[in-house]
Amino acid sequence: MAYIGPPPSQKLATPTSQYFSGNGSTTFTLNRSVNVAEDLNVFVNNVPQEPGSGKSYTATGTTLTFDAAPASGTNNIYVVYRGLAEPTTRLEHDANAALAATTGTFSGAVSGTTGTFSGAISGTTGTFTGGELQVSSATSDATDKRAFFVTGHYTNSEEDASGVILQSVSGDNLVDIGGGQSAYNAATKVRFYTAANATTTTGTEKMRVTNTGVGIGVTSIDKAFIAYENSGGGGYCFEFINDGNNENRYGGIVQCGTDDASGTNYLFVFRDGDGTSQGYITFSGGTVTYGAFTAHHPCILPDADNDAGYAYGTLLETTSIAYTQKNGADTERGILYNVQKTQGTNSKAVLGAYGGSMVGGPDEETNMHQALVLGDGHILCNNSGGNIEVGDGICSSAAAGIGQRATANPSMIIGIAQEAVTFASGSETKLVPVQYGLKQFIPWS
């Protein structure tokens, strides 16, 4: 349609006005510039004022000047700008009403207490002070409902990157993290951060999930699950608890290796602090193998010897039996051995060889030590029975805590020598490699 004059505005127009409070001054600052006093309509206590010098007021630029100071009051001076109204491209919304729309694009902040959007919302920031943000793909009863929290992909032509997808479907309420929908690119890493207090920014990454596996305390993951801990003050890396006070609460299952158990299948590998292998638990053909292997009995030393313990390989003999405690009473099978160094030749009370102290261990023991009784190890020996050959039995000697080649028939031995040992003198002692085992032994003829 043809028209005369400037093109019609494509924007909403809002007349502008301004309030002042009379305070004894004759000058006030306008929030927009004017050319002459006639660009304004000015009211004082709802009484219109006449523009012009020598009349009520003058105005130029952003300065409004009264011939005489208006009466004091709150917002009692009202100014209407008679020039072009201020254009705006936004729709004003009642701040006290809920925000409802089908789609929305916001280039700035969105703030409010309530809001309902049945379509897309995009923007840079948003604040909802009502405490709950509810997003749903549908509102009808008995209908699958979904909410998608995604972000744009680094490459604009790609599908958005998936974050969290919430679903409520028949029989299930689902939370999918990092993927689950063909419309979005899945996450390559899901990271979890924590902090020691409520005022730490960024935090520390404690867990990471990648397409390779799950890592706790690590960022490089080459296994299905890996956990790293450096607690500093001591403690365990992990703990599994299956509570319930019932014998059907099992500990764990490891399933690995060949289906028919052929070959050597590794259940566990034990390593020291720098990663050097110390031993294995393997299985083959229905048999579980432990190696390298040494078994010990828990034992209690005389108080005088508790702090220092004994040298590795010192022979121990039993002086009495005690039991571990549960709820203030002896357990049925938890035997503890009160021991001392062997005190004579061919002691029938010999128990094993000293392995090490467990004082201050995980259970905070105050007097607990290891008596090595089975598997690989050593025994401190002298030449009381002569030089030692492979296969000789080792029993106690007359020297306290020292073994010798068994010569009596029978002898109560605690190990079989695995290496020939020659002594240079009667006072010399050596650690003799043995296979531990308590038994009566008939010396070789």
N, C-alpha and C positions, 0 to 999 in steps of 0.2 A: 504494500500500500504506500502510495506517495505521501510525503509530508513536507511541511515548510519549517525551517529552523534546524537547530542542531539535532543529531540523531538521538533517539530515546535512549536513556541509560539502561544498561543490562544488569545493573547492580541495585541492591536495596539501598535506600537513602534514609539516614537517621538525622533529624535536626539536632544541633548541638546546643548545649546550654551550660551554665556554670553558676555555682553559688559562692558567695562570700559572706563572711561574718563581720559586721561592723565592729571596729576596735579602736575608733578615734583617729584612724589614718584617712587620708584623702586619696591615696593611690593604692591600686590593686593590680596584680599581674594576671593577664589573660592567658588561657591555655592555647590560644591560636592567634595569629596576627590579623589585625584589621587595618583598613586605610583611614577611615574617618569615623567620627562618633555615630554617624547615621547607620553604620554597619551593625549597630547593636540596638536592642531594646533593653532598657535597664529599669528595674523595679526595686524600690526601697520600701520595705514593709508593705508590699503589694501596691504601692503607689507608683505609676509610671513617671519617669524622669525625662526632662526635655534635653535633647542633645545640643551641643554648641558652646562656644566660649562665652562666658558671662552668664550662662544659664545654669544647667544642673551638672553636666559632665562633658568632658572631652575624651577622645580615645585615638591613639595612633600606635601602630606596631602591637606590642603586647601589654601596653600600659593604659589602664583606665584611671582617669583623674577626676575627682569630684571637686566642685567649687567650694563646698563645705563638707566636713567629715560627716558621713551618715551616722545615724543613731547606732549605738552599740546593740548587738544582738547576735543570735546564732542563726546563720544562713538566712539572714534577713535581707540580703542583697541578691537579686536574681538577674542574671544576664542571659539573653537569647541572642545568638549570632544570626543576623539576617542574611548573611552571605549564603553561598551554596552549601547545602547539607552535606554532611560527611558520608561518603559512600562506604559500603561494606559488602564483602562477598560471603559473609557467614549469616546463618540464621540464628537469631538469639533464642535461647531456650530458658524456660522458667527454671531457675536454680532450685526451686523447692519440689519439682516434679521429677519422676523417674525418666531416664533417658531411654527411648525405645526407637529402634530403626531396623531396617532390613540389611543395609550395608553402611559402612562408614569408613572414611579415610581421614586420619588425623595427622597433621604434620607437626603438631605440638603435643602438649600434655593433655591427657584425658583424666579428669578427676570427678569424683562423685561418690555417693553412698549406694546407689542402686542403678542398674542398667540392664536392659534386655535387648540383645541383638540377635535377630534370626538369620542374619547373613554374615558376610565377611566384615572383619574389622582390621584395619591396618593403620599403623601410626608409629611415632617414635617413642612416646612415653605414656604411661597411664597410672593413675592412682585411684584406688577404690577403697574408701575409708569405712565401708560397711562391714568389713571383715570376711566377706565371702564372695568369691568370683565363681559363678556357675556357668559352664559352657556346655551346650548340648546340641546335637544334630537334630533332635526331635523333641516334641513335648507330649505327644499322644500316649495314652496308657497302653501297656503291653506291646511296646515298640522298642526295637533295638535303638540304643542311644550311644553316641560317640562324641568325643571331644579330641581335637588334634592340636597339640602344641608343637609347632614347627617353625623353622626359620628359613629364609631364602638361602639358596645354595650359593657358594662362592662364584660359580659360573651361572649366569642368569638363565641360560638356556636349559639348565638341568632342573629336574624336579627338586622341590624343597627338601631340606635336610630334616629328618625326623627327630623329634625330641621325646615327648611323652604322649602316648595315645591311651585315652581312657575309654572303656567300653562297658556298658551294662546290657547284657543279652540274656535270653532265657536261661536261667540256671547258673549264670556266672557274672561276676563283676571282675573285669580284667584291667590290669595296668601293664601296658607294653612300653618298655623303655628302649629307645634307640632304633625302633623299626617295627615291622609287623604289618605294614600296609604297602601295597605295590605302587601307590601314588607318590610315595616319598622315598628319597635315598636314605638307606640305613646308616646308623652311626658306625664309625670305624673304631672309636674308643669311647667308653663310658667311664668317667672318673668320679671318685668320691673324695671329698675333702672334709677335714675336721680341724678343730682348734682346741687348745687347752682352756680357753676362756671366751667370754662373749664379746671381747673387744679386739680380737685378732683378725686382721684383714687377710684375705687370700686363703690362709690355712695351709695345712699339710695334706698332700695326697696320700690317702691310706689304702685305697683299693682301686684297681683298674681292671676293666673287662675289655678284651679285644677279640678279634676273630680267632686268635690262637688259644686263648684261655683266660683264666682269672688270676690276677696277681694281687697279693696283699703286701704292702711295703716295698714293692718293686715296680719299675716302669718297663723293664725288658722281660717279656713273657715268651718262653719257648716250650712250655708244658701246659697241660690242661689246667693245672693248679699249682701255684708256687706261693709260698709265704716266707717273708723275711722279717726278722725281729732283731733289734739290738737294744735291749732294755737297760743296759748299763749297770743297774743295781742287781742283776741276777733275775732268774725266773724262767718260765717255760715259754716256748714259742707258740704252742697251741695246747688246747685241752678239749677233750670230748667227754660229755657227761650224758649218760642214759639213765635217768633217775627213775624211781618207782618202787624201790624196796621189794624186788621180785627177781628170781633167778632167770626169768625170761627177758630181762633187759640186757641184751648182748652188747658187746663192745664195738666191733667193726668187722668189715669184710674187705679183703683184697683179692680181686680176681684178675689174673694176668697169665701170661705164658701160653704154651701150646694147649690145644683142646684135649689132647690125650696125655698131657703131662710129660711128654717125652723131652729129652734134652735137659739142659740146666736152665731152670726158670727162676728169675730173681724177684723175690717178694720185696725185700728191703736191702738197701745199701747203707751202711753206717760210715760216716766221714767225720774227721776232726774239724777243728775250727778253720783251717785253711783249705779244706776240701779234699784232704788225703783219705782214701778209703781205709777203713779199719776192719771191716768185716761185712758178711752178707748173711741173709737168710734166703735159702734157695729151696727148690723142691724138684723132684724128678721121680716119675713112676710110682707115686704114692708115698714118698718119703720126704720129710722136711729136714733140711740140713742147716746147721748153724756153724759158722766159721768166720774168722778164727774164734775158738770157743774156750772159755774158762768159767766154771761155775764156782760160786762161793756160798758159804754159810755166814749169816750175820753173827758176830761174836762180840763179847764184852771183855775188855782188858781190865787188869787191876788198876785202880785209880791212879797209882803212882806212875803207870806207864801210859795212861790214856792220852795225855797231851802230845807226847813225842811219838807214840806208837813204836813199831819195831821196823827193822830193816826188811826190805822185800825178800821173801823166801825163808824167813825165820819160821821154824817149826813150832806149832801150837798144840797144846793138849788141853782136854776138857777138865775143868774142876767141878762144875755143876751145871745143871740145866735150868733155864728160866723160860718164860713164855711172853710173847707179845700181849699187849693189853687192848681190850675193847670194852668200853663203858665200865671201866674199873675192874674188870675180871680177866682171868687168863683166857686166851683163845684156845681152841681145841688143838690146832696143828702148828701154831706159830712158835716153833722152838727157837730159843736163843741159847747160845753157848757161852758160859763164863769160862775164859781160857787164861792160860799163862804160857810162858815158854816151856817147852819140854824139859823135864828135869832129870832124865836118866836114859840109859841105853835101852832101845827096843821098847819104848813106852807103849802100853796097850791103849792108853787114853789119847794117843795122837789123833788130831782132828784134821789138820791141814797146814798149809803154809800161809804166812801173813801176806796179804795182798795190798792193803792200804786202809786209810782212815775214811770214815763216812761222817765224822763229827761235823756238825753245822751244815749238813746236806739239806735236800729239799724238805725233809720232814723234821728238820732242826734237831737232829739227834745230838745228845751230849756225850754219849759213850757208845759208839757203834763202829765196828771194824769188819774187814773182810778176811775170812779164812778160806783160802782157795782149796777146793776139794776134788775138782773134776776138770778134765780138759788139759790144755797146754799151760806150761808155766815153768818155774824154777824152784829149787830148794837149795838153801845154803848148806854146804857139806864140808867136812874135813876128812882126813885120811885115816880115821880110827879103824875103819874096816878095810883099808888099803885103797889103791887106785880103783877107779870106777870104770866099768865097761858098759857098753850099750846093752840094755836088758837087765842090768842089776837092779834089785829092789833097793829102795832108800828108806831106812828107818831112822829113829832118833839116836843120837850118840850121847855120851856122858856129858858133853858140853851143852849148857842150857841153850835151847833153841836151834841147835846145829844138827844136821843129819849126817849119815854115813852109809857106806855100802853095807847092806844087810848080810850078816854072816851066821846068825843063830837060826836053828831049825826047830820050830817055825819062827818067822819074824812078822811083826805087825808093821807093814810098810804103808806109805802114803803116796808113793810114786815109783815109776819105772824109768830108769835113766835112758835118755835118747841120744847121749853123746859120751864118748870116752873122755875121762878127765884124769889127769895125772897131777899129783900134788908134789911140790918141791920140798915141803917140810911138814912136820906134825902139827904146827900151829897155823898152817895156811888154810883158809876157807875159800871156796869158790861157789858160784851159782851154777848148779848143774841143771841143764834142761831135762824136764821130765814130762811124762803123761801122768797127771794126778789120778789117784784112786786108792781108797782105803781097803786093805785086804790082808789076810794071812798069807805068808809067802814062804816057800821053801827055796832057799838059795841054790844057785847052780853048783853042781859038784865039780 
